[in-house]
Amino acid sequence: MRTPVTSLVVAALPCLLQALLLGPVAAASSSAGDGTWPLIPEPDVVRGFEPPPHPYASGHRGADLAGSPGQAVRAALPGTVGFAGSIGGKLVVTVLHGGRRTTYEPVVASVARGEAVVAGEVLGRLVVTDSHCFPAACLHWGLIVGSGADEEYVDPLTLVGGGPVRLLPLWRDEPAAPRLPWTPPLSGWRRPADWLV
């Protein structure tokens, strides 16, 4: 016979296994998962997106992805190369995707401005110079939505289903088991000397 606690553990087991083996249950994003990772294999996120409180404040307007010198950097979405060159001494590639644009740095470009690219196509090679992770190599990947005064930096990890994690409930309409009052784990345990009394 199952106790209510056992039933709760059994009901939660599939979600716990998924969280341990597959990672987060779901991600919140309006365009989650319509892109591809710019580095293959899927890289570690060294530093995530940290939006500034207002457009001119400091913050981290992208995500830093661990890579290696010379690694191929790929387009996250299909589009047109908007820029490939140096900005303030930093090697940058920008790809336009309608009302969005992605940025990749530091990258020695193998594409030219105006060139059409498909998702996953190589844009260039990652270099260590001006890396956010110097002396290690990492790709600073950015995503900008809108243009002009309306442009806004958003988390590029939302393109690959990452970004802020929103956990889903274990049930839809009804809980799997009623919640029991909490009791200390060892409240029913007695020391061997207590049996003598």
PyMOL commands that place a pseudoatom at each C-alpha (Angstrom):
pseudoatom trace, name=CA, resn=MET, resi=1, chain=A, elem=C, hetatm=0, pos=[0.000, 0.000, 0.000]
pseudoatom trace, name=CA, resn=ARG, resi=2, chain=A, elem=C, hetatm=0, pos=[1.352, 3.420, -0.969]
pseudoatom trace, name=CA, resn=THR, resi=3, chain=A, elem=C, hetatm=0, pos=[1.525, 6.229, 1.533]
pseudoatom trace, name=CA, resn=PRO, resi=4, chain=A, elem=C, hetatm=0, pos=[0.683, 9.792, 0.412]
pseudoatom trace, name=CA, resn=VAL, resi=5, chain=A, elem=C, hetatm=0, pos=[4.391, 10.681, 0.538]
pseudoatom trace, name=CA, resn=THR, resi=6, chain=A, elem=C, hetatm=0, pos=[5.294, 7.682, -1.651]
pseudoatom trace, name=CA, resn=SER, resi=7, chain=A, elem=C, hetatm=0, pos=[2.566, 8.670, -4.136]
pseudoatom trace, name=CA, resn=LEU, resi=8, chain=A, elem=C, hetatm=0, pos=[3.947, 12.201, -4.332]
pseudoatom trace, name=CA, resn=VAL, resi=9, chain=A, elem=C, hetatm=0, pos=[7.494, 10.938, -4.936]
pseudoatom trace, name=CA, resn=VAL, resi=10, chain=A, elem=C, hetatm=0, pos=[6.286, 8.515, -7.636]
pseudoatom trace, name=CA, resn=ALA, resi=11, chain=A, elem=C, hetatm=0, pos=[4.283, 11.310, -9.326]
pseudoatom trace, name=CA, resn=ALA, resi=12, chain=A, elem=C, hetatm=0, pos=[7.281, 13.678, -9.299]
pseudoatom trace, name=CA, resn=LEU, resi=13, chain=A, elem=C, hetatm=0, pos=[9.842, 11.089, -10.483]
pseudoatom trace, name=CA, resn=PRO, resi=14, chain=A, elem=C, hetatm=0, pos=[9.416, 11.596, -14.265]
pseudoatom trace, name=CA, resn=CYS, resi=15, chain=A, elem=C, hetatm=0, pos=[9.921, 15.372, -13.941]
pseudoatom trace, name=CA, resn=LEU, resi=16, chain=A, elem=C, hetatm=0, pos=[12.912, 14.918, -11.651]
pseudoatom trace, name=CA, resn=LEU, resi=17, chain=A, elem=C, hetatm=0, pos=[14.527, 12.505, -14.093]
pseudoatom trace, name=CA, resn=GLN, resi=18, chain=A, elem=C, hetatm=0, pos=[13.890, 14.889, -16.992]
pseudoatom trace, name=CA, resn=ALA, resi=19, chain=A, elem=C, hetatm=0, pos=[15.419, 17.790, -15.054]
pseudoatom trace, name=CA, resn=LEU, resi=20, chain=A, elem=C, hetatm=0, pos=[18.506, 15.715, -14.155]
pseudoatom trace, name=CA, resn=LEU, resi=21, chain=A, elem=C, hetatm=0, pos=[19.039, 14.132, -17.566]
pseudoatom trace, name=CA, resn=LEU, resi=22, chain=A, elem=C, hetatm=0, pos=[17.691, 16.690, -20.041]
pseudoatom trace, name=CA, resn=GLY, resi=23, chain=A, elem=C, hetatm=0, pos=[17.973, 20.049, -18.298]
pseudoatom trace, name=CA, resn=PRO, resi=24, chain=A, elem=C, hetatm=0, pos=[15.267, 22.689, -17.822]
pseudoatom trace, name=CA, resn=VAL, resi=25, chain=A, elem=C, hetatm=0, pos=[11.647, 21.680, -18.391]
pseudoatom trace, name=CA, resn=ALA, resi=26, chain=A, elem=C, hetatm=0, pos=[10.655, 24.750, -20.437]
pseudoatom trace, name=CA, resn=ALA, resi=27, chain=A, elem=C, hetatm=0, pos=[11.873, 28.157, -21.419]
pseudoatom trace, name=CA, resn=ALA, resi=28, chain=A, elem=C, hetatm=0, pos=[9.917, 31.379, -21.684]
pseudoatom trace, name=CA, resn=SER, resi=29, chain=A, elem=C, hetatm=0, pos=[10.310, 33.096, -25.027]
pseudoatom trace, name=CA, resn=SER, resi=30, chain=A, elem=C, hetatm=0, pos=[8.144, 34.438, -27.794]
pseudoatom trace, name=CA, resn=SER, resi=31, chain=A, elem=C, hetatm=0, pos=[10.460, 33.038, -30.470]
pseudoatom trace, name=CA, resn=ALA, resi=32, chain=A, elem=C, hetatm=0, pos=[11.982, 30.150, -28.537]
pseudoatom trace, name=CA, resn=GLY, resi=33, chain=A, elem=C, hetatm=0, pos=[13.869, 27.665, -30.585]
pseudoatom trace, name=CA, resn=ASP, resi=34, chain=A, elem=C, hetatm=0, pos=[13.630, 29.130, -34.109]
pseudoatom trace, name=CA, resn=GLY, resi=35, chain=A, elem=C, hetatm=0, pos=[17.422, 29.431, -34.401]
pseudoatom trace, name=CA, resn=THR, resi=36, chain=A, elem=C, hetatm=0, pos=[20.530, 27.269, -34.199]
pseudoatom trace, name=CA, resn=TRP, resi=37, chain=A, elem=C, hetatm=0, pos=[23.596, 27.470, -31.961]
pseudoatom trace, name=CA, resn=PRO, resi=38, chain=A, elem=C, hetatm=0, pos=[26.376, 29.550, -33.541]
pseudoatom trace, name=CA, resn=LEU, resi=39, chain=A, elem=C, hetatm=0, pos=[29.004, 27.100, -32.226]
pseudoatom trace, name=CA, resn=ILE, resi=40, chain=A, elem=C, hetatm=0, pos=[28.992, 23.326, -32.684]
pseudoatom trace, name=CA, resn=PRO, resi=41, chain=A, elem=C, hetatm=0, pos=[28.838, 21.299, -30.502]
pseudoatom trace, name=CA, resn=GLU, resi=42, chain=A, elem=C, hetatm=0, pos=[26.404, 23.160, -28.249]
pseudoatom trace, name=CA, resn=PRO, resi=43, chain=A, elem=C, hetatm=0, pos=[28.685, 25.390, -26.155]
pseudoatom trace, name=CA, resn=ASP, resi=44, chain=A, elem=C, hetatm=0, pos=[28.722, 26.198, -22.463]
pseudoatom trace, name=CA, resn=VAL, resi=45, chain=A, elem=C, hetatm=0, pos=[27.332, 29.617, -21.602]
pseudoatom trace, name=CA, resn=VAL, resi=46, chain=A, elem=C, hetatm=0, pos=[30.190, 31.422, -19.835]
pseudoatom trace, name=CA, resn=ARG, resi=47, chain=A, elem=C, hetatm=0, pos=[28.147, 34.537, -19.086]
pseudoatom trace, name=CA, resn=GLY, resi=48, chain=A, elem=C, hetatm=0, pos=[24.475, 35.085, -19.779]
pseudoatom trace, name=CA, resn=PHE, resi=49, chain=A, elem=C, hetatm=0, pos=[22.460, 38.084, -20.876]
pseudoatom trace, name=CA, resn=GLU, resi=50, chain=A, elem=C, hetatm=0, pos=[22.277, 40.880, -18.289]
pseudoatom trace, name=CA, resn=PRO, resi=51, chain=A, elem=C, hetatm=0, pos=[20.092, 43.680, -19.676]
pseudoatom trace, name=CA, resn=PRO, resi=52, chain=A, elem=C, hetatm=0, pos=[20.898, 47.225, -18.566]
pseudoatom trace, name=CA, resn=PRO, resi=53, chain=A, elem=C, hetatm=0, pos=[18.234, 49.134, -16.587]
pseudoatom trace, name=CA, resn=HIS, resi=54, chain=A, elem=C, hetatm=0, pos=[18.090, 51.736, -19.403]
pseudoatom trace, name=CA, resn=PRO, resi=55, chain=A, elem=C, hetatm=0, pos=[19.639, 51.942, -22.900]
pseudoatom trace, name=CA, resn=TYR, resi=56, chain=A, elem=C, hetatm=0, pos=[22.763, 53.889, -21.861]
pseudoatom trace, name=CA, resn=ALA, resi=57, chain=A, elem=C, hetatm=0, pos=[23.581, 51.977, -18.659]
pseudoatom trace, name=CA, resn=SER, resi=58, chain=A, elem=C, hetatm=0, pos=[26.175, 49.240, -18.324]
pseudoatom trace, name=CA, resn=GLY, resi=59, chain=A, elem=C, hetatm=0, pos=[25.122, 45.630, -18.710]
pseudoatom trace, name=CA, resn=HIS, resi=60, chain=A, elem=C, hetatm=0, pos=[25.932, 42.524, -20.725]
pseudoatom trace, name=CA, resn=ARG, resi=61, chain=A, elem=C, hetatm=0, pos=[24.007, 42.862, -23.986]
pseudoatom trace, name=CA, resn=GLY, resi=62, chain=A, elem=C, hetatm=0, pos=[24.469, 39.291, -25.176]
pseudoatom trace, name=CA, resn=ALA, resi=63, chain=A, elem=C, hetatm=0, pos=[25.725, 35.871, -24.132]
pseudoatom trace, name=CA, resn=ASP, resi=64, chain=A, elem=C, hetatm=0, pos=[29.319, 34.636, -24.029]
pseudoatom trace, name=CA, resn=LEU, resi=65, chain=A, elem=C, hetatm=0, pos=[29.701, 31.102, -25.380]
pseudoatom trace, name=CA, resn=ALA, resi=66, chain=A, elem=C, hetatm=0, pos=[32.817, 29.015, -24.691]
pseudoatom trace, name=CA, resn=GLY, resi=67, chain=A, elem=C, hetatm=0, pos=[34.721, 28.193, -27.844]
pseudoatom trace, name=CA, resn=SER, resi=68, chain=A, elem=C, hetatm=0, pos=[38.197, 27.534, -29.164]
pseudoatom trace, name=CA, resn=PRO, resi=69, chain=A, elem=C, hetatm=0, pos=[40.474, 29.641, -31.381]
pseudoatom trace, name=CA, resn=GLY, resi=70, chain=A, elem=C, hetatm=0, pos=[39.708, 29.081, -35.052]
pseudoatom trace, name=CA, resn=GLN, resi=71, chain=A, elem=C, hetatm=0, pos=[36.336, 27.441, -34.359]
pseudoatom trace, name=CA, resn=ALA, resi=72, chain=A, elem=C, hetatm=0, pos=[33.692, 27.995, -37.057]
pseudoatom trace, name=CA, resn=VAL, resi=73, chain=A, elem=C, hetatm=0, pos=[31.022, 30.557, -36.106]
pseudoatom trace, name=CA, resn=ARG, resi=74, chain=A, elem=C, hetatm=0, pos=[27.675, 29.924, -37.774]
pseudoatom trace, name=CA, resn=ALA, resi=75, chain=A, elem=C, hetatm=0, pos=[24.590, 32.022, -38.517]
pseudoatom trace, name=CA, resn=ALA, resi=76, chain=A, elem=C, hetatm=0, pos=[21.876, 31.432, -35.909]
pseudoatom trace, name=CA, resn=LEU, resi=77, chain=A, elem=C, hetatm=0, pos=[19.093, 32.327, -38.372]
pseudoatom trace, name=CA, resn=PRO, resi=78, chain=A, elem=C, hetatm=0, pos=[18.811, 32.737, -42.144]
pseudoatom trace, name=CA, resn=GLY, resi=79, chain=A, elem=C, hetatm=0, pos=[19.388, 36.300, -43.305]
pseudoatom trace, name=CA, resn=THR, resi=80, chain=A, elem=C, hetatm=0, pos=[21.707, 38.754, -45.007]
pseudoatom trace, name=CA, resn=VAL, resi=81, chain=A, elem=C, hetatm=0, pos=[25.128, 39.817, -43.773]
pseudoatom trace, name=CA, resn=GLY, resi=82, chain=A, elem=C, hetatm=0, pos=[24.764, 43.449, -42.670]
pseudoatom trace, name=CA, resn=PHE, resi=83, chain=A, elem=C, hetatm=0, pos=[28.347, 44.003, -41.579]
pseudoatom trace, name=CA, resn=ALA, resi=84, chain=A, elem=C, hetatm=0, pos=[31.617, 42.082, -41.602]
pseudoatom trace, name=CA, resn=GLY, resi=85, chain=A, elem=C, hetatm=0, pos=[34.689, 43.906, -40.382]
pseudoatom trace, name=CA, resn=SER, resi=86, chain=A, elem=C, hetatm=0, pos=[36.171, 45.886, -37.520]
pseudoatom trace, name=CA, resn=ILE, resi=87, chain=A, elem=C, hetatm=0, pos=[34.264, 48.204, -35.173]
pseudoatom trace, name=CA, resn=GLY, resi=88, chain=A, elem=C, hetatm=0, pos=[36.519, 50.081, -32.757]
pseudoatom trace, name=CA, resn=GLY, resi=89, chain=A, elem=C, hetatm=0, pos=[39.223, 47.476, -33.323]
pseudoatom trace, name=CA, resn=LYS, resi=90, chain=A, elem=C, hetatm=0, pos=[36.854, 44.520, -32.644]
pseudoatom trace, name=CA, resn=LEU, resi=91, chain=A, elem=C, hetatm=0, pos=[36.151, 41.988, -35.383]
pseudoatom trace, name=CA, resn=VAL, resi=92, chain=A, elem=C, hetatm=0, pos=[32.359, 41.771, -35.780]
pseudoatom trace, name=CA, resn=VAL, resi=93, chain=A, elem=C, hetatm=0, pos=[29.868, 40.037, -38.066]
pseudoatom trace, name=CA, resn=THR, resi=94, chain=A, elem=C, hetatm=0, pos=[26.223, 41.161, -38.081]
pseudoatom trace, name=CA, resn=VAL, resi=95, chain=A, elem=C, hetatm=0, pos=[23.414, 39.275, -39.825]
pseudoatom trace, name=CA, resn=LEU, resi=96, chain=A, elem=C, hetatm=0, pos=[20.042, 40.902, -40.579]
pseudoatom trace, name=CA, resn=HIS, resi=97, chain=A, elem=C, hetatm=0, pos=[16.871, 38.831, -40.170]
pseudoatom trace, name=CA, resn=GLY, resi=98, chain=A, elem=C, hetatm=0, pos=[13.971, 41.137, -40.991]
pseudoatom trace, name=CA, resn=GLY, resi=99, chain=A, elem=C, hetatm=0, pos=[13.166, 43.011, -37.772]
pseudoatom trace, name=CA, resn=ARG, resi=100, chain=A, elem=C, hetatm=0, pos=[15.979, 41.272, -35.878]
pseudoatom trace, name=CA, resn=ARG, resi=101, chain=A, elem=C, hetatm=0, pos=[19.742, 41.128, -36.176]
pseudoatom trace, name=CA, resn=THR, resi=102, chain=A, elem=C, hetatm=0, pos=[22.346, 38.878, -34.603]
pseudoatom trace, name=CA, resn=THR, resi=103, chain=A, elem=C, hetatm=0, pos=[25.913, 39.910, -33.805]
pseudoatom trace, name=CA, resn=TYR, resi=104, chain=A, elem=C, hetatm=0, pos=[29.005, 37.749, -33.418]
pseudoatom trace, name=CA, resn=GLU, resi=105, chain=A, elem=C, hetatm=0, pos=[32.387, 38.857, -32.033]
pseudoatom trace, name=CA, resn=PRO, resi=106, chain=A, elem=C, hetatm=0, pos=[35.368, 38.463, -32.171]
pseudoatom trace, name=CA, resn=VAL, resi=107, chain=A, elem=C, hetatm=0, pos=[35.087, 36.760, -35.551]
pseudoatom trace, name=CA, resn=VAL, resi=108, chain=A, elem=C, hetatm=0, pos=[37.338, 36.925, -38.618]
pseudoatom trace, name=CA, resn=ALA, resi=109, chain=A, elem=C, hetatm=0, pos=[34.671, 36.991, -41.336]
pseudoatom trace, name=CA, resn=SER, resi=110, chain=A, elem=C, hetatm=0, pos=[34.551, 34.610, -44.281]
pseudoatom trace, name=CA, resn=VAL, resi=111, chain=A, elem=C, hetatm=0, pos=[31.413, 36.325, -45.612]
pseudoatom trace, name=CA, resn=ALA, resi=112, chain=A, elem=C, hetatm=0, pos=[30.864, 39.790, -47.102]
pseudoatom trace, name=CA, resn=ARG, resi=113, chain=A, elem=C, hetatm=0, pos=[28.222, 42.468, -46.586]
pseudoatom trace, name=CA, resn=GLY, resi=114, chain=A, elem=C, hetatm=0, pos=[25.072, 41.776, -48.610]
pseudoatom trace, name=CA, resn=GLU, resi=115, chain=A, elem=C, hetatm=0, pos=[25.693, 38.028, -48.815]
pseudoatom trace, name=CA, resn=ALA, resi=116, chain=A, elem=C, hetatm=0, pos=[22.658, 35.809, -48.097]
pseudoatom trace, name=CA, resn=VAL, resi=117, chain=A, elem=C, hetatm=0, pos=[23.247, 33.089, -45.489]
pseudoatom trace, name=CA, resn=VAL, resi=118, chain=A, elem=C, hetatm=0, pos=[21.199, 30.159, -44.230]
pseudoatom trace, name=CA, resn=ALA, resi=119, chain=A, elem=C, hetatm=0, pos=[20.946, 29.059, -40.612]
pseudoatom trace, name=CA, resn=GLY, resi=120, chain=A, elem=C, hetatm=0, pos=[24.069, 27.104, -39.700]
pseudoatom trace, name=CA, resn=GLU, resi=121, chain=A, elem=C, hetatm=0, pos=[26.210, 28.564, -42.496]
pseudoatom trace, name=CA, resn=VAL, resi=122, chain=A, elem=C, hetatm=0, pos=[29.769, 29.477, -41.481]
pseudoatom trace, name=CA, resn=LEU, resi=123, chain=A, elem=C, hetatm=0, pos=[30.242, 33.238, -41.050]
pseudoatom trace, name=CA, resn=GLY, resi=124, chain=A, elem=C, hetatm=0, pos=[33.908, 33.139, -40.033]
pseudoatom trace, name=CA, resn=ARG, resi=125, chain=A, elem=C, hetatm=0, pos=[36.330, 31.898, -37.394]
pseudoatom trace, name=CA, resn=LEU, resi=126, chain=A, elem=C, hetatm=0, pos=[36.512, 32.694, -33.670]
pseudoatom trace, name=CA, resn=VAL, resi=127, chain=A, elem=C, hetatm=0, pos=[39.645, 34.492, -32.462]
pseudoatom trace, name=CA, resn=VAL, resi=128, chain=A, elem=C, hetatm=0, pos=[41.033, 35.157, -28.988]
pseudoatom trace, name=CA, resn=THR, resi=129, chain=A, elem=C, hetatm=0, pos=[41.808, 38.841, -29.619]
pseudoatom trace, name=CA, resn=ASP, resi=130, chain=A, elem=C, hetatm=0, pos=[39.201, 41.018, -27.829]
pseudoatom trace, name=CA, resn=SER, resi=131, chain=A, elem=C, hetatm=0, pos=[37.502, 37.917, -26.375]
pseudoatom trace, name=CA, resn=HIS, resi=132, chain=A, elem=C, hetatm=0, pos=[35.278, 38.609, -23.366]
pseudoatom trace, name=CA, resn=CYS, resi=133, chain=A, elem=C, hetatm=0, pos=[36.916, 35.529, -21.807]
pseudoatom trace, name=CA, resn=PHE, resi=134, chain=A, elem=C, hetatm=0, pos=[40.552, 36.429, -22.566]
pseudoatom trace, name=CA, resn=PRO, resi=135, chain=A, elem=C, hetatm=0, pos=[42.916, 34.557, -22.458]
pseudoatom trace, name=CA, resn=ALA, resi=136, chain=A, elem=C, hetatm=0, pos=[40.350, 31.898, -23.386]
pseudoatom trace, name=CA, resn=ALA, resi=137, chain=A, elem=C, hetatm=0, pos=[38.271, 32.133, -26.564]
pseudoatom trace, name=CA, resn=CYS, resi=138, chain=A, elem=C, hetatm=0, pos=[34.559, 32.785, -26.358]
pseudoatom trace, name=CA, resn=LEU, resi=139, chain=A, elem=C, hetatm=0, pos=[31.963, 34.122, -28.731]
pseudoatom trace, name=CA, resn=HIS, resi=140, chain=A, elem=C, hetatm=0, pos=[29.964, 37.176, -27.674]
pseudoatom trace, name=CA, resn=TRP, resi=141, chain=A, elem=C, hetatm=0, pos=[26.586, 36.553, -29.319]
pseudoatom trace, name=CA, resn=GLY, resi=142, chain=A, elem=C, hetatm=0, pos=[23.986, 39.308, -29.420]
pseudoatom trace, name=CA, resn=LEU, resi=143, chain=A, elem=C, hetatm=0, pos=[20.388, 39.699, -30.581]
pseudoatom trace, name=CA, resn=ILE, resi=144, chain=A, elem=C, hetatm=0, pos=[18.778, 43.060, -31.340]
pseudoatom trace, name=CA, resn=VAL, resi=145, chain=A, elem=C, hetatm=0, pos=[15.088, 43.524, -32.116]
pseudoatom trace, name=CA, resn=GLY, resi=146, chain=A, elem=C, hetatm=0, pos=[13.742, 46.615, -33.888]
pseudoatom trace, name=CA, resn=SER, resi=147, chain=A, elem=C, hetatm=0, pos=[15.718, 49.492, -35.355]
pseudoatom trace, name=CA, resn=GLY, resi=148, chain=A, elem=C, hetatm=0, pos=[16.635, 53.102, -34.663]
pseudoatom trace, name=CA, resn=ALA, resi=149, chain=A, elem=C, hetatm=0, pos=[15.181, 54.500, -31.440]
pseudoatom trace, name=CA, resn=ASP, resi=150, chain=A, elem=C, hetatm=0, pos=[13.045, 51.360, -31.027]
pseudoatom trace, name=CA, resn=GLU, resi=151, chain=A, elem=C, hetatm=0, pos=[15.921, 48.863, -31.056]
pseudoatom trace, name=CA, resn=GLU, resi=152, chain=A, elem=C, hetatm=0, pos=[16.260, 46.657, -27.998]
pseudoatom trace, name=CA, resn=TYR, resi=153, chain=A, elem=C, hetatm=0, pos=[18.838, 44.075, -26.986]
pseudoatom trace, name=CA, resn=VAL, resi=154, chain=A, elem=C, hetatm=0, pos=[17.240, 40.755, -26.034]
pseudoatom trace, name=CA, resn=ASP, resi=155, chain=A, elem=C, hetatm=0, pos=[18.633, 37.436, -24.822]
pseudoatom trace, name=CA, resn=PRO, resi=156, chain=A, elem=C, hetatm=0, pos=[20.053, 35.527, -27.830]
pseudoatom trace, name=CA, resn=LEU, resi=157, chain=A, elem=C, hetatm=0, pos=[19.651, 32.239, -25.944]
pseudoatom trace, name=CA, resn=THR, resi=158, chain=A, elem=C, hetatm=0, pos=[15.894, 32.525, -26.611]
pseudoatom trace, name=CA, resn=LEU, resi=159, chain=A, elem=C, hetatm=0, pos=[16.698, 31.665, -30.242]
pseudoatom trace, name=CA, resn=VAL, resi=160, chain=A, elem=C, hetatm=0, pos=[17.804, 28.181, -29.182]
pseudoatom trace, name=CA, resn=GLY, resi=161, chain=A, elem=C, hetatm=0, pos=[15.212, 27.582, -26.471]
pseudoatom trace, name=CA, resn=GLY, resi=162, chain=A, elem=C, hetatm=0, pos=[17.387, 28.908, -23.657]
pseudoatom trace, name=CA, resn=GLY, resi=163, chain=A, elem=C, hetatm=0, pos=[17.135, 32.042, -21.593]
pseudoatom trace, name=CA, resn=PRO, resi=164, chain=A, elem=C, hetatm=0, pos=[14.997, 32.481, -18.464]
pseudoatom trace, name=CA, resn=VAL, resi=165, chain=A, elem=C, hetatm=0, pos=[13.691, 29.168, -17.116]
pseudoatom trace, name=CA, resn=ARG, resi=166, chain=A, elem=C, hetatm=0, pos=[10.009, 28.777, -16.322]
pseudoatom trace, name=CA, resn=LEU, resi=167, chain=A, elem=C, hetatm=0, pos=[9.198, 25.483, -14.597]
pseudoatom trace, name=CA, resn=LEU, resi=168, chain=A, elem=C, hetatm=0, pos=[5.876, 23.873, -15.416]
pseudoatom trace, name=CA, resn=PRO, resi=169, chain=A, elem=C, hetatm=0, pos=[3.625, 22.322, -12.740]
pseudoatom trace, name=CA, resn=LEU, resi=170, chain=A, elem=C, hetatm=0, pos=[3.551, 18.552, -12.220]
pseudoatom trace, name=CA, resn=TRP, resi=171, chain=A, elem=C, hetatm=0, pos=[-0.202, 18.528, -12.931]
pseudoatom trace, name=CA, resn=ARG, resi=172, chain=A, elem=C, hetatm=0, pos=[-2.700, 20.433, -15.041]
pseudoatom trace, name=CA, resn=ASP, resi=173, chain=A, elem=C, hetatm=0, pos=[-6.004, 20.706, -13.115]
pseudoatom trace, name=CA, resn=GLU, resi=174, chain=A, elem=C, hetatm=0, pos=[-5.565, 18.766, -9.913]
pseudoatom trace, name=CA, resn=PRO, resi=175, chain=A, elem=C, hetatm=0, pos=[-2.495, 18.087, -7.745]
pseudoatom trace, name=CA, resn=ALA, resi=176, chain=A, elem=C, hetatm=0, pos=[-1.038, 14.579, -7.942]
pseudoatom trace, name=CA, resn=ALA, resi=177, chain=A, elem=C, hetatm=0, pos=[-1.484, 14.072, -4.191]
pseudoatom trace, name=CA, resn=PRO, resi=178, chain=A, elem=C, hetatm=0, pos=[-2.729, 16.207, -1.314]
pseudoatom trace, name=CA, resn=ARG, resi=179, chain=A, elem=C, hetatm=0, pos=[-0.084, 18.190, 0.526]
pseudoatom trace, name=CA, resn=LEU, resi=180, chain=A, elem=C, hetatm=0, pos=[0.660, 16.721, 3.945]
pseudoatom trace, name=CA, resn=PRO, resi=181, chain=A, elem=C, hetatm=0, pos=[1.713, 18.737, 6.978]
pseudoatom trace, name=CA, resn=TRP, resi=182, chain=A, elem=C, hetatm=0, pos=[5.474, 18.841, 7.421]
pseudoatom trace, name=CA, resn=THR, resi=183, chain=A, elem=C, hetatm=0, pos=[7.082, 16.766, 10.138]
pseudoatom trace, name=CA, resn=PRO, resi=184, chain=A, elem=C, hetatm=0, pos=[10.778, 16.567, 10.926]
pseudoatom trace, name=CA, resn=PRO, resi=185, chain=A, elem=C, hetatm=0, pos=[12.385, 13.617, 9.095]
pseudoatom trace, name=CA, resn=LEU, resi=186, chain=A, elem=C, hetatm=0, pos=[13.565, 11.881, 12.277]
pseudoatom trace, name=CA, resn=SER, resi=187, chain=A, elem=C, hetatm=0, pos=[10.567, 12.687, 14.488]
pseudoatom trace, name=CA, resn=GLY, resi=188, chain=A, elem=C, hetatm=0, pos=[9.457, 9.029, 14.593]
pseudoatom trace, name=CA, resn=TRP, resi=189, chain=A, elem=C, hetatm=0, pos=[12.935, 7.635, 15.148]
pseudoatom trace, name=CA, resn=ARG, resi=190, chain=A, elem=C, hetatm=0, pos=[13.954, 6.540, 18.624]
pseudoatom trace, name=CA, resn=ARG, resi=191, chain=A, elem=C, hetatm=0, pos=[17.460, 6.065, 19.929]
pseudoatom trace, name=CA, resn=PRO, resi=192, chain=A, elem=C, hetatm=0, pos=[18.341, 2.470, 20.974]
pseudoatom trace, name=CA, resn=ALA, resi=193, chain=A, elem=C, hetatm=0, pos=[18.538, 3.584, 24.615]
pseudoatom trace, name=CA, resn=ASP, resi=194, chain=A, elem=C, hetatm=0, pos=[14.910, 4.808, 24.455]
pseudoatom trace, name=CA, resn=TRP, resi=195, chain=A, elem=C, hetatm=0, pos=[13.716, 1.194, 23.999]
pseudoatom trace, name=CA, resn=LEU, resi=196, chain=A, elem=C, hetatm=0, pos=[14.992, 0.311, 27.474]
pseudoatom trace, name=CA, resn=VAL, resi=197, chain=A, elem=C, hetatm=0, pos=[12.710, 2.807, 29.245]
for i in range(1, 197): cmd.bond("trace and resi %d" % i, "trace and resi %d" % (i + 1))
show_as sticks, trace
zoom trace
